[in-house]
Amino acid sequence: MEDVLRNTFGHKGFRSKLQEDAIREIIKGDKDVYVSMPTGSGKSLCYQLPAVLAKGRITLVVSPLIALIKDQIDSLKKVKVCAESVNSSMSEAERARVWEDLRKPLPETVMLFVTPELVAQPHFQEKLKALVAKKKIAHFAVDEAHCVSQWGHDFRHDYLKLAKVRPLMPGVPWIALTATAPKLVQQDIFNQLEFKKPAIFKASCFRKNLFYDVKFKENLTNPLRHLLQFLTDALAGNKNLPKGEKGSAIVYCRKKVDVEEMATSLTKLGLPARAYHSGIPRLTRAKNQEDWMTGEFSVICATVSFGMGVDKAAVRAVAHWSSPQSIAGYYQESGRAGRDGLPAKCRVYHSHSDRNSLQFLLNQALTKAKNEKQTQTANEALKELKVMMSYCEGTSCRHAGFAKHFGDSLKDCKKLCDACVDPKKLKEKVSAFADASASTRTWISSKEDDSDLYGGGRSGAKREGEYYAEDSEEEVKSKLALMRTIEKQFALRRKNAAPPPSEIDEDFSVIRSHQFTGKIKNLTNQSRKCHWERILGSLTEQAKAYIESHPESNPTLDNKMLWELASELEYSVFTSNRNLMMYNMNATTLKNSLAKDVKNGKTHANILENFRKQRIDEGDICETNTVELMPEMSEPVNEAVKSSFTKASSLLPKPVKEPIKNSFRSASSLLPESSFLQSQTPAKSPAGNADVEREEMLCDEPASALTILSEVEVESNPKTETRSGSRDENENDLQNSTHRVSPSPPKDDAKPRRKKPVHDEKRRRSSESKATFLDGHRDRMQMKREIAVMVTKELMPFMSSGKIGSRDIFKRLNQAVCHEFRNINKIPTRKHLQKVFVGVFGKNRVISDESCFLEVKKALSGFVASCE
Ligand SMILES: Nc1ncnc2c1ncn2[C@@H]1O[C@H](COP(=O)(O)OP(=O)(O)OP(=O)(O)O)[C@@H](O)[C@H]1O
């Protein structure tokens, strides 16, 4: 045995005691054997070595993918072990050659790799019987045995048929091999493969060379840059290594389209990456995999169809760009890191929208379940998702999370995950994320197609053949359905009539927190959905108008974004109104306002943001060293875009005029003359015009324009009620002051508002705070706001003293400075800014015109960098 280990396989010893023991047991050949060891721990050797020792007899190996089979055969050929396969990718002659060999009294073939589909074929079973009759089968090994379990994350229907061949081979011992599987899956494997009293070899799932953490996209200023940094750090050791030894990384994305986008974005940012998913032509896909394996490039962006059986040792990082669907799946995918035993990192970028999309899709599967089995499967998938979400949003040791799931006993890893390295910091992050979720927890995103959910996810049951088939037909259907709905809404909007309840009742996924509809007495889901549809109609029209008027930038309609935005806006009206009449009135006013904006050629801020992002992705907007995912109406956005910009505040219902705090009153009076406010606000405050001007000069933070203004007020008027000590308190006050832009009946405007009891007020505030949360990127937006406030405040005096030639230059300079600080993720202090402005204005420079401004802009990053 040791000879074969050394001389044939070239290993100095066994990888572990468990590997050795399992191999010994398999060689004995008197029992079925179950081997469960983490990815990369050397499971294959457990059947390969006994196969070599079983001279003259064949070991049959069932493997789920032809690609995987090919890899195995290639690596065995390298060590001169004769392994063959018979599968659909081979020519008739090749298959005949293999069968011919197998018929020989002493076949050369040591291992025969087959797919479960082939095993199910009668003609294969006939040949199998003949081989068994001649006692030519040594072992029957089932690789990736978790595929047999419906509770596994990668169920393959054809694996279920394997047990049918069991009676055809009495006395042949079976081997089931899988990476770590939970107890339930293990038992299911035994049941399905009819294992009786198997010998069990099970390793701990703890991978001591892997560091696990979770990042919350909503907490990050620029998640893409964050990922880029993560990958760059992980691959930093590559510099002095030859190509073949360079470390590499995998970025898993949920959908094929995300895979493509990610590969393009990373490449544009200077980290060459390629895509891998089943939609890519097979040859290109194979070339991408090959080039990644050989170190031509380091990063592969893929759906989960990539990786099974990929034996690349030096994977230094595995990132999941959105939350995986199950913890077992995540364990296996992330386990592709560090197969060489050296340190590697595994990270999930989690977000509310991922959580909600997954939840929505699985709920949908549950709703659509036609029989008890499907219901059970869907329920199980939901349970798995719950566990995965607890992993992402929990604060306990990540490794212990795996251990618990797989029935191991590990308590904590000490320092191999973010939870053990800095529990306090993680708790803060989780709580910031939870805060953001207050408004989105029950939000169910727009219809999504699950055909590409992490390469198929549980729907992977549908997969057949060698590659994960993906349902492009489904995708098309889903898109058509979406388009039909949007078209329907256009028609409805034109007729200005609500659809019959039966039609709208069919799907409330667009209505956020719809289970809370009872909050407003007599308000039905149908009614909410009807308002949502009308809002969506107007938004879609805005987007279409923009597309028509900007053919040069070739933007495309992002239906999903429009659905979500419509839901967001409807939800903000829903949470800020307390009776049916007010809800209906304000929802209608909102819709009218959006429609009016269409006429006036205005476009909602989020739509502009989306188009701008598209342009960034296209590479049209690419500022040196920066890719921004959030709206930055800065330099590269053309004037037309700027002028058609609709303030988010204009979408909020009418502000309460009288009983508000100073800061808010001033803020509301600073609002732009949007169609909505024009129709609602009878008179401006005396300070109105000046303030409007000042507001326009502020840095372009569309969704938070109002909030910025409130903050400016807070900063500049220490006596205002909202001013309080800490930044957090200010933030609360800020929100509260902003809430007051909630709708109220026109009659109330003239009367002072009756003071509510404290608990009522609290409840009102909390529901209103949900309403003000417009984009779910709270921390990032807050940082932007704070930068904008600081920069505006410090730049103002230069405007007043005539050092800035025009309002437009002020605005652009302000944007440019904000931009620089956002680039370095820093909220500047007064001192920082004073230093920057010494550089900008020198002793007595006046930035009077465009050329002057451009000159300053060029040097700006240097001034900002040196201000620290
Ligand atoms: N005893 C050993 N000594 C050194 N290297 C080994 C030993 N056993 C296996 N290996 C190597 O470890 C690597 C991983 O082995 P293998 O592919 O069998 O892992 P696995 O457990 O099947 O992983 P996965 O579940 O991802 O397929 C291979 O490169 C293999 O050659």
The ligand as a MOL file (V3000), in Angstrom:
LIG
                    3D

  0  0  0     0  0            999 V3000
M  V30 BEGIN CTAB
M  V30 COUNTS 31 33 0 0 0
M  V30 BEGIN ATOM
M  V30 1 N -1.5440 11.6220 0.9210 0
M  V30 2 C -1.4410 12.6870 0.1820 0
M  V30 3 N -0.3260 13.4250 0.2170 0
M  V30 4 C -0.1880 14.5290 -0.5360 0
M  V30 5 N -1.1480 14.9970 -1.3430 0
M  V30 6 C -2.2960 14.3250 -1.4040 0
M  V30 7 C -2.5060 13.1370 -0.6560 0
M  V30 8 N -3.7350 12.6910 -0.9280 0
M  V30 9 C -4.2740 13.5360 -1.8280 0
M  V30 10 N -3.4090 14.5070 -2.1070 0
M  V30 11 C -3.6080 15.6450 -3.0140 0
M  V30 12 O -4.5620 16.5240 -2.4560 0
M  V30 13 C -5.2800 17.1850 -3.4870 0
M  V30 14 C -6.7430 17.0760 -3.2100 0
M  V30 15 O -7.1540 15.7690 -3.2910 0
M  V30 16 P -8.5970 15.3690 -3.8070 0
M  V30 17 O -8.8680 15.9740 -5.1160 0
M  V30 18 O -8.7140 13.9200 -3.6870 0
M  V30 19 O -9.4600 16.0790 -2.7060 0
M  V30 20 P -10.9610 15.8640 -2.3990 0
M  V30 21 O -11.0360 15.5950 -0.9480 0
M  V30 22 O -11.5430 14.8590 -3.3230 0
M  V30 23 O -11.5340 17.3080 -2.6760 0
M  V30 24 P -12.9240 17.7000 -3.3620 0
M  V30 25 O -13.9800 17.3520 -2.3760 0
M  V30 26 O -12.8080 19.1540 -3.5680 0
M  V30 27 O -13.0170 16.9340 -4.6280 0
M  V30 28 C -4.8750 16.5030 -4.7780 0
M  V30 29 O -3.9930 17.3420 -5.4540 0
M  V30 30 C -4.1850 15.2470 -4.3450 0
M  V30 31 O -3.1630 14.8570 -5.2240 0
M  V30 END ATOM
M  V30 BEGIN BOND
M  V30 1 1 1 2
M  V30 2 1 2 3
M  V30 3 2 2 7
M  V30 4 2 3 4
M  V30 5 1 4 5
M  V30 6 2 5 6
M  V30 7 1 6 7
M  V30 8 1 6 10
M  V30 9 1 7 8
M  V30 10 2 8 9
M  V30 11 1 9 10
M  V30 12 1 10 11
M  V30 13 1 11 12
M  V30 14 1 11 30
M  V30 15 1 12 13
M  V30 16 1 13 14
M  V30 17 1 13 28
M  V30 18 1 14 15
M  V30 19 1 15 16
M  V30 20 2 16 17
M  V30 21 1 16 18
M  V30 22 1 16 19
M  V30 23 1 19 20
M  V30 24 2 20 21
M  V30 25 1 20 22
M  V30 26 1 20 23
M  V30 27 1 23 24
M  V30 28 2 24 25
M  V30 29 1 24 26
M  V30 30 1 24 27
M  V30 31 1 28 29
M  V30 32 1 28 30
M  V30 33 1 30 31
M  V30 END BOND
M  V30 END CTAB
M  END
